Amino acid sequence: MGLGPDAIEVWEGIGKVKYIWRNKKKTSAEKVEKVKKKKSEDGNGCWVGLRVVRGCISSRSKVDGSNSTTSTIICAENPRSSDEGSKENQPNLAAASCSSATSYDESNSSTPKVASDDLKIASQLRKFTFNELKTATRNFRPESLLGEGGFGCVFKGWIEENGTAPVRPGTGLTVAVKTLNHDGLQGHKEWLAEVKFLGDLIHPNLVKLIGYCIENDQRLLAYEFLPRGSLENHLFRRSQPVAWLIRMKIALGAAKGLAFLHQEAERPVIYRDFKTSNILLDLQYNAKLSDFGLAKDGPEGDNTHVSTRVMGTYGYAAPEYVMTGHLTSKSDVYSFGVVLLEILSGRKSMDKTRPTGEHNLVEWAKPLIVDRRRFYRLIDARLGGNFSMKGAQKAAHLAYRCLIRDSKARPLMSEVVEELKPILDMKDTARSSYFYQTIPQRALSTNTGISQQAKNGKQVAAYMPIGSGSSSSGNAPSPKPNHCKQ
């Protein structure tokens, strides 16, 4: 999930990153004019990627046909981490991610009029009417709200097991319904990408797209409902730590999803937005990749890469992709390495609430991976030694290989899968090792997954223990509208 509730990410030129924050008082026209003016002042003809997050009330009012508030764009030179300005509850929806950057040139505020007959829709997808999904979500009422991303709001709904008709809440098939935010910048092209990829790709570690609605200017998608929400929510927003074996199970499942996209799908697919907020969990903690709005077909034939505008999430994007715009499957491998470090450490990829030198997870973690005497600092202290030391070392060195600057030297995701499998069977316990017992308790407590914001009471900690049988709010992280303001 990404930068913060009011952040817009702008990639300008080669390797430059700027950020923009919003002020609700200005109009949409002023907002666009501000962007144009900024581009004119720069005078470099650069491509620009923007990421916008809207309030769910705004998006929902659009669905209901009324006017909504818009925002002003204000430029700031200094990058901000994913923690600054973020709410305690952020969305981890099945395909709607606030942290996805999208190209301003490719999307606009008006939804194109496209006939459904012109779309290449997989035959197994159900075609809903707008009224069916409106009724299924109880008129998009706030109580049904799961979360929101740049695409729009996500609501919980109930439909027939094998049909499209709405049913009484608690019966039939539970779905997560995502609505297109007409003021958003992710727009129609990313809606098409979702339908294209998730309509054709079927795998246990990919979220299942149930159906779609394209009616006038309405664009909606219905997904399977995943009751435990996102990995991001479990790692960073709960007081109880995720158990070691569950962490490794999630890492293996996510790796299998990427391996399928890269090497097993009929045509290779580059995911381009791999991060903890896009990894959703079912009741058994099986990982499923969501949000295919930024996915791209991989290179074919003699081509080695896909040239594209730089989009994604700061802290996860591979350095060669940011610098050149050359996208390969190894770009996803780098992102996997970042997420694997987050799983091991309980730390976010970017976190400016931490001490100087620890803001960037990759830069902080790499020296620890190769230093046997300091390796313990890498592992989430909340585990209390209840993890396999051999398994942790093996996973950390795997992450290190995924993060190699030379993309060609990174492993294939199929190799990553094979290296993760044995870790689940490693039975040694770090707590019982002599080395771990001789480490001062003060040193162990230096790496806790709860950031300074949480210590200051800015994050909610009243949750059931992870793996206790409790369930979270589903395809988005929390049951309150704060989700909409990631």
C-alpha positions in Angstrom: 0.0 0.0 0.0 2.2 3.0 -0.4 2.9 6.7 0.2 0.0 8.2 2.2 -3.5 9.4 1.9 -2.8 12.6 0.1 0.1 11.7 -2.0 0.5 11.7 -5.7 3.6 10.1 -7.1 5.3 11.8 -10.0 8.2 10.2 -11.9 9.9 12.9 -13.9 12.8 12.3 -16.2 15.3 9.5 -15.6 15.4 8.5 -12.0 13.9 11.6 -10.6 11.0 11.3 -8.2 8.7 14.0 -6.9 5.7 13.9 -4.7 2.5 16.0 -4.7 0.0 16.4 -1.9 -3.6 17.6 -2.2 -5.7 20.4 -0.8 -9.4 19.7 -1.1 -10.5 23.3 -1.7 -9.6 23.6 -5.4 -11.5 22.3 -8.4 -10.6 19.6 -10.8 -10.0 22.1 -13.6 -7.5 24.0 -11.4 -5.9 20.7 -10.6 -5.2 19.8 -14.2 -4.1 23.3 -15.0 -1.6 23.1 -12.1 -0.1 19.9 -13.5 0.1 21.4 -17.0 1.7 24.5 -15.6 4.3 22.5 -13.8 5.1 20.5 -16.9 5.5 23.7 -18.8 7.8 25.2 -16.2 10.1 22.1 -16.3 10.3 22.5 -20.1 11.8 19.1 -20.5 9.0 17.2 -22.3 9.2 14.5 -19.7 6.7 11.7 -19.3 4.8 12.0 -16.1 3.1 9.4 -13.9 0.6 10.5 -11.4 -1.0 8.6 -8.5 -4.1 10.0 -6.8 -6.1 8.8 -3.9 -9.7 9.9 -3.4 -12.1 9.8 -0.5 -14.6 7.0 -0.7 -17.5 9.4 -0.1 -16.4 11.2 -3.3 -16.3 8.0 -5.3 -19.5 6.7 -3.9 -21.3 9.9 -4.7 -20.2 9.6 -8.3 -21.7 6.1 -8.4 -24.9 7.6 -7.2 -24.7 10.3 -9.8 -24.0 13.3 -7.6 -21.1 15.8 -7.6 -18.0 15.1 -5.6 -15.2 17.2 -4.2 -11.9 17.4 -6.1 -8.4 18.3 -5.1 -5.7 20.8 -5.7 -2.2 19.6 -6.6 0.7 21.0 -4.6 4.3 20.2 -5.5 6.9 19.2 -2.9 10.5 18.4 -3.7 11.2 16.0 -0.8 10.1 12.4 -1.1 8.1 11.0 1.8 8.0 7.4 3.0 5.0 5.2 3.1 4.3 6.0 6.7 4.2 9.8 6.6 0.7 11.1 6.5 -0.8 7.6 6.2 -3.8 6.5 8.2 -3.7 3.5 10.5 -6.0 1.6 8.2 -5.1 1.5 4.5 -6.6 -0.5 1.6 -5.4 -3.8 0.5 -8.1 -4.6 -2.0 -8.5 -7.2 -4.6 -7.2 -5.1 -7.4 -7.6 -1.6 -6.2 -4.3 -0.3 -4.9 -3.7 3.3 -3.8 0.1 3.0 -4.2 -0.1 2.2 -7.9 1.2 5.0 -10.0 -0.5 5.5 -13.2 0.3 7.5 -16.3 -1.5 10.8 -16.7 -1.2 10.5 -20.4 -2.9 7.1 -20.5 -5.8 7.9 -18.2 -8.2 10.8 -17.8 -11.1 11.8 -15.7 -13.7 10.9 -18.2 -14.6 7.2 -18.8 -14.4 6.3 -22.5 -17.6 4.9 -24.1 -16.7 1.4 -25.1 -19.2 -1.2 -26.2 -18.8 -4.5 -24.3 -19.0 -6.3 -27.6 -15.6 -4.7 -28.5 -14.0 -6.1 -25.4 -12.2 -9.4 -25.3 -14.0 -10.9 -22.4 -13.3 -14.4 -21.1 -16.3 -16.6 -21.5 -16.3 -17.7 -17.9 -16.8 -14.2 -16.6 -20.3 -13.2 -15.5 -21.8 -10.0 -17.0 -23.6 -8.0 -14.3 -26.0 -5.1 -14.7 -25.2 -2.0 -12.7 -28.5 -2.4 -10.7 -27.6 -6.0 -9.8 -24.3 -5.0 -8.2 -25.8 -1.9 -6.6 -28.4 -4.1 -4.9 -25.8 -6.8 -4.0 -23.8 -4.1 -2.1 -26.9 -2.7 -0.5 -26.8 0.5 -2.6 -23.0 0.9 -2.0 -23.8 1.9 1.6 -20.9 2.8 3.9 -21.5 -0.4 6.0 -20.5 -2.4 2.9 -17.3 -0.4 2.3 -14.1 -2.5 2.2 -11.6 0.1 1.0 -10.5 2.3 -1.9 -7.6 2.8 -4.3 -6.8 5.0 -7.2 -9.3 2.9 -9.3 -12.2 3.5 -6.9 -14.1 2.1 -3.9 -14.5 -1.6 -3.1 -17.7 -2.8 -1.4 -18.8 -6.2 0.0 -21.7 -7.8 -1.7 -23.7 -11.0 -2.1 -24.8 -12.7 -5.3 -26.2 -16.0 -6.4 -23.8 -18.9 -6.3 -24.0 -19.5 -10.0 -25.7 -16.4 -11.3 -25.7 -12.6 -11.2 -28.8 -11.8 -9.2 -28.2 -10.2 -5.7 -29.2 -12.2 -2.6 -29.7 -11.5 1.0 -26.5 -10.6 3.0 -24.9 -13.7 4.5 -26.2 -16.0 1.8 -25.1 -17.0 -1.7 -21.6 -16.0 -2.8 -19.7 -13.2 -1.1 -17.9 -10.9 -3.5 -15.8 -7.8 -3.4 -17.2 -5.2 -5.9 -14.9 -2.5 -7.2 -16.4 0.6 -8.7 -14.6 3.0 -11.1 -13.8 6.3 -9.6 -14.8 8.7 -12.4 -12.5 11.4 -10.9 -9.6 9.0 -10.5 -6.5 8.8 -12.8 -6.2 5.0 -13.0 -9.2 4.9 -15.2 -10.6 2.9 -18.0 -7.3 1.4 -19.3 -6.5 -0.2 -16.0 -10.1 -1.5 -15.8 -9.4 -3.2 -19.2 -6.1 -4.6 -17.9 -7.9 -6.2 -14.9 -10.5 -7.8 -17.2 -7.9 -8.9 -19.7 -5.5 -10.6 -17.3 -7.7 -11.9 -14.6 -10.3 -13.0 -17.1 -7.8 -15.3 -18.8 -5.4 -16.2 -16.0 -6.6 -18.9 -13.6 -4.3 -20.0 -10.8 -4.7 -20.8 -7.0 -2.4 -17.9 -6.2 -4.2 -15.3 -8.2 -7.3 -13.6 -7.0 -10.4 -14.8 -8.9 -12.3 -12.3 -11.0 -16.0 -13.3 -10.9 -17.5 -10.9 -13.4 -17.8 -7.3 -14.7 -20.2 -4.6 -15.4 -19.9 -2.1 -18.3 -23.0 0.0 -18.6 -23.0 3.5 -20.0 -20.1 5.1 -18.1 -20.2 2.6 -15.3 -17.2 0.3 -14.9 -17.4 -2.3 -12.1 -15.6 -5.6 -11.3 -16.6 -8.4 -8.9 -13.9 -10.5 -7.3 -13.9 -13.4 -4.9 -14.0 -12.1 -1.3 -10.9 -12.9 0.7 -11.7 -12.6 4.4 -8.2 -12.1 5.9 -7.4 -9.0 3.8 -3.9 -8.2 2.8 -0.4 -9.2 4.0 0.4 -5.5 4.6 -2.4 -5.3 7.2 -1.2 -8.4 9.0 2.5 -7.4 9.0 2.3 -3.8 9.9 -1.1 -3.0 11.5 -1.6 -5.7 14.1 -0.2 -6.0 17.6 0.3 -9.8 17.3 3.0 -11.0 15.0 2.4 -13.3 12.1 3.8 -16.7 13.0 7.0 -17.8 11.2 5.6 -20.7 9.3 2.6 -18.6 8.1 5.1 -16.0 6.9 7.0 -18.6 4.9 3.7 -20.1 3.5 2.6 -16.7 2.3 6.0 -16.0 0.7 5.9 -19.3 -1.1 2.3 -18.8 -2.3 3.2 -15.3 -3.7 6.3 -16.7 -5.4 4.2 -19.4 -7.0 1.8 -16.7 -8.3 4.7 -14.7 -9.9 6.3 -17.9 -11.3 3.0 -18.8 -13.0 2.8 -15.3 -14.6 6.4 -15.4 -15.8 6.9 -18.9 -16.9 3.7 -20.9 -17.0 1.0 -18.6 -18.5 0.3 -19.0 -22.2 1.9 -15.6 -22.7 4.4 -14.2 -20.1 3.0 -11.5 -17.9 5.0 -8.9 -15.9 3.1 -8.0 -12.8 4.8 -4.6 -12.2 3.2 -3.8 -8.8 4.2 -6.6 -6.4 4.0 -5.4 -2.8 2.5 -6.5 0.5 -0.8 -4.6 0.0 -1.5 -6.5 -3.3 -1.0 -10.0 -1.6 -4.4 -11.0 -0.3 -5.1 -13.9 2.0 -7.9 -16.5 2.3 -8.9 -18.2 5.6 -6.0 -20.6 5.4 -3.5 -17.8 4.7 -3.1 -18.9 1.0 -1.6 -15.9 -0.8 -3.3 -14.5 -3.9 -2.0 -11.7 -6.1 -4.5 -8.9 -6.8 -4.5 -5.6 -8.7 -3.5 -6.3 -12.3 -4.1 -2.7 -13.4 -0.4 -2.1 -14.1 0.4 -5.6 -15.5 2.0 -5.8 -18.9 2.5 -8.6 -21.5 6.1 -9.7 -21.3 8.6 -9.5 -24.2 8.3 -12.1 -26.9 10.6 -13.4 -29.6 14.0 -11.8 -29.7 12.9 -8.9 -27.5 14.6 -8.7 -24.1 12.4 -6.2 -22.4 9.3 -4.0 -22.7 9.8 -0.3 -22.9 7.2 1.6 -20.9 6.5 4.6 -18.6 7.8 4.0 -15.1 4.8 3.1 -12.9 4.6 1.3 -9.6 5.3 2.0 -5.9 8.3 3.8 -4.5 10.5 1.4 -2.6 9.5 -1.7 -4.6 10.5 -0.8 -8.2 13.7 -2.2 -9.6 16.4 0.4 -10.0 17.1 -0.4 -13.7 13.4 -0.1 -14.4 13.3 3.3 -12.7 16.4 4.5 -14.6 15.6 3.2 -18.1 11.9 2.3 -18.3 13.0 -1.2 -19.5 10.6 -3.7 -17.9 11.4 -7.4 -17.6 10.3 -10.3 -15.4 13.4 -9.7 -13.3 11.8 -6.3 -12.3 9.2 -8.4 -10.5 12.0 -10.6 -8.9 13.5 -7.4 -7.4 10.1 -6.4 -5.9 9.7 -9.9 -4.5 13.1 -9.5 -2.8 11.8 -6.3 -1.1 8.6 -8.1 0.1 10.6 -11.1 1.4 12.7 -8.7 3.5 9.5 -7.1 4.8 8.2 -10.6 5.8 11.4 -11.4 7.6 11.9 -8.1 9.4 8.3 -6.8 9.9 9.5 -3.5 8.6 8.2 -1.5 5.7 10.2 -1.0 2.5 10.3 2.8 3.2 9.8 4.1 6.7 11.0 7.6 7.7 9.7 7.1 11.3 12.8 5.0 11.9 16.2 6.3 12.9 18.6 7.8 10.3 20.1 5.0 8.2 17.1 2.7 8.6 14.5 4.5 6.4 15.2 2.3 3.3 14.8 -1.3 4.2 16.9 -2.7 1.4 19.9 -0.4 2.2 19.6 -1.2 5.9 19.1 -5.0 5.5 21.8 -5.9 3.0 24.8 -5.4 5.3 23.0 -7.5 8.0 22.4 -10.4 5.7 26.1 -11.0 5.1 27.2 -10.3 8.7 26.7 -13.4 10.8 27.2 -11.6 14.1 24.5 -9.0 13.4 22.1 -11.2 11.4 19.7 -11.5 14.3 18.9 -7.8 14.0 17.2 -8.4 10.6 14.5 -10.7 12.0 11.3 -9.3 13.5 11.9 -9.2 17.2 8.2 -9.8 17.9 8.8 -13.4 16.9 10.7 -13.8 20.1 13.1 -16.4 18.7 10.2 -18.6 17.5 11.6 -19.1 14.0 14.1 -21.4 12.2 17.5 -19.7 12.2 18.6 -21.9 9.3 15.4 -21.1 7.4 15.7 -17.3 8.1 19.3 -17.3 6.9 18.3 -19.2 3.7 15.4 -16.8 3.1 17.5 -13.8 3.7 20.2 -14.9 1.3 17.5 -15.6 -1.3 16.2 -12.1 -0.8 19.7 -10.8 -1.3 20.0 -12.6 -4.6 16.7 -11.1 -5.8 18.0 -7.6 -5.0 21.2 -7.9 -7.0 21.8 -4.7 -9.0 22.5 -6.7 -12.2 19.1 -7.9 -13.1 20.4 -10.8 -15.2 22.0 -12.3 -12.1 18.7 -12.5 -10.2 17.1 -15.9 -10.0 14.0 -16.9 -11.9 10.8 -17.1 -9.8 10.6 -20.8 -10.4 14.0 -21.1 -8.7 12.8 -18.9 -5.9 9.8 -21.3 -5.4 12.1 -24.3 -5.2 14.4 -22.6 -2.6 11.5 -21.6 -0.4 9.9 -25.0 -0.2 12.4 -26.6 2.1 12.2 -23.7 4.6 8.8 -24.8 5.7 10.2 -28.1 6.8 13.1 -26.8 8.9 12.5 -27.6 12.5 15.3 -25.8 14.4 14.3 -23.0 16.7 16.4 -19.9 17.0 15.4 -19.4 20.7 17.1 -22.7 21.6 20.4 -21.8 19.9 23.3 -20.8 22.1 24.1 -17.8 19.9 20.6 -16.4 20.2 20.5 -16.9 23.9 23.7 -14.9 24.4 22.3 -11.9 22.6 21.4 -9.1 25.0 17.6 -8.6 25.3 18.1 -4.9 24.6 19.7 -5.7 21.2 16.8 -8.1 20.3 14.2 -5.4 21.0 15.8 -2.9 18.5 14.1 -4.6 15.5 10.4 -4.5 16.2 7.8 -4.5 13.4 5.8 -1.7 15.1 7.1 1.7 13.9 7.4 4.8 16.0 3.9 5.9 14.7 2.4 2.8 16.3 4.3 3.5 19.6 2.8 6.9 19.6 -0.7 5.5 19.4 -1.2 6.4 15.7 -1.9 2.8 14.7 -4.6 0.5 16.0 -3.4 -2.5 17.9 -6.6 -4.1 19.2 -6.7 -7.2 17.1 -7.0 -10.9 17.6 -3.8 -13.0 17.4 -2.7 -13.9 13.9 -3.6 -17.5 13.1 -6.1 -17.8 16.0 -9.1 -18.3 13.7 -10.1 -14.7 13.7 -10.8 -13.0 10.3 -10.1 -9.6 9.1 -12.3 -7.4 7.0 -11.5 -9.0 3.7 -10.2 -7.7 0.4 -9.4 -4.4 2.0 -7.8 -4.0 5.4 -10.2 -2.4 7.8 -13.9 -2.0 8.1 -13.9 1.8 8.3 -13.9 4.5 5.6 -10.3 5.4 6.6 -9.4 2.7 4.1 -10.3 5.2 1.4 -7.6 7.6 2.4 -4.5 5.6 2.0 
